[in-house]
């Protein structure tokens, strides 16, 4: 019987592109798409139904501080109010099976930037973001 553990994808097999540039200083990435629903009730019916209204997308990139990523993207944008166009592509590949999952996050807006600094510690940067569209490009 094959080792089932080899079928599980790990973060070591992930890659992230921001505007077609690989960012190799990312330590973790999280994104989620959340459906928005409204409760629907009817007289004489004790159940509550849900009406789908749309979705929101949000996430966070955590980076080892190698470059001034947040300042490069947002430093001038926050002052001028002109936000840059950003697209994120996330790819997770299972080396054991050769299969991959890829998703493109579109209309990305980074919402804050800064860094966390502590004595005797690696400096990290967190870039929270929202997105208004996405495309599933490939599934495992």
Secondary structure, 3 states (H helix, E strand, C coil): CCCHHHHCCCHHHEEEEECCEECCCEEEEEEEEEEEEEEECCCCCCCCEEEEEEEEEEEEEEEECCCCHHHHHHHHHHHHCCCCCCCEEEEEECCCCCCEEEEEEECCEECCCCCECCCCCCCEEEEEEEECEEEEEECC
